[in-house]
């Protein structure tokens, strides 16, 4: 059926595929929403202060 080197190749393929799958789930579930929420909060925080600076300079 399988020789030993084919078996190791198949296991390494499954390992890489599984790592990629869980990495994609982690990125989509935690990292990207964290980044977007942080960017939105920073925009709200510094966007308002930038508007105040523009008003003071007029």
VMD Tcl script that draws the C-alpha trace (Angstrom):
set ca {
  {0.00 0.00 0.00}
  {2.16 2.92 1.27}
  {5.89 2.88 1.67}
  {7.36 4.59 4.71}
  {8.51 7.75 2.88}
  {5.08 8.14 1.26}
  {3.51 7.77 4.69}
  {5.77 10.53 6.09}
  {4.94 12.75 3.12}
  {1.23 12.20 3.64}
  {1.53 12.98 7.36}
  {3.50 16.14 6.69}
  {0.89 17.22 4.12}
  {-1.92 16.67 6.63}
  {0.03 18.55 9.31}
  {0.62 21.57 7.07}
  {-3.01 21.53 5.90}
  {-4.30 21.37 9.48}
  {-1.97 24.14 10.68}
  {-3.11 26.34 7.78}
  {-6.78 25.64 8.51}
  {-6.52 26.53 12.20}
  {-4.38 29.57 11.44}
  {-7.08 30.83 9.07}
  {-9.78 30.23 11.69}
  {-7.69 32.07 14.31}
  {-7.06 35.02 12.00}
  {-10.69 35.34 10.95}
  {-12.13 34.88 14.43}
  {-9.74 36.87 16.61}
  {-6.95 38.82 14.93}
  {-8.86 40.62 12.17}
  {-11.80 41.68 14.40}
  {-9.34 42.84 17.09}
  {-7.47 44.89 14.50}
  {-10.66 46.42 13.09}
  {-12.08 47.32 16.51}
  {-8.76 48.86 17.56}
  {-8.53 50.88 14.34}
  {-12.10 52.11 14.79}
  {-11.49 53.12 18.41}
  {-8.29 54.91 17.44}
  {-10.13 56.71 14.64}
  {-12.82 57.86 17.05}
  {-10.28 58.94 19.65}
  {-7.85 60.79 17.40}
  {-10.34 61.81 14.72}
  {-12.23 63.96 17.19}
  {-9.06 65.58 18.48}
  {-7.92 66.29 14.91}
  {-11.23 68.08 14.26}
  {-10.70 70.19 17.40}
  {-7.18 71.12 16.27}
  {-8.51 72.18 12.87}
  {-11.17 74.34 14.53}
  {-8.60 76.01 16.77}
  {-6.32 76.80 13.82}
  {-9.08 78.65 11.95}
}
mol new
graphics top color blue
foreach p $ca { graphics top sphere $p radius 0.5 }
foreach p [lrange $ca 0 end-1] q [lrange $ca 1 end] { graphics top cylinder $p $q radius 0.2 }
display resetview
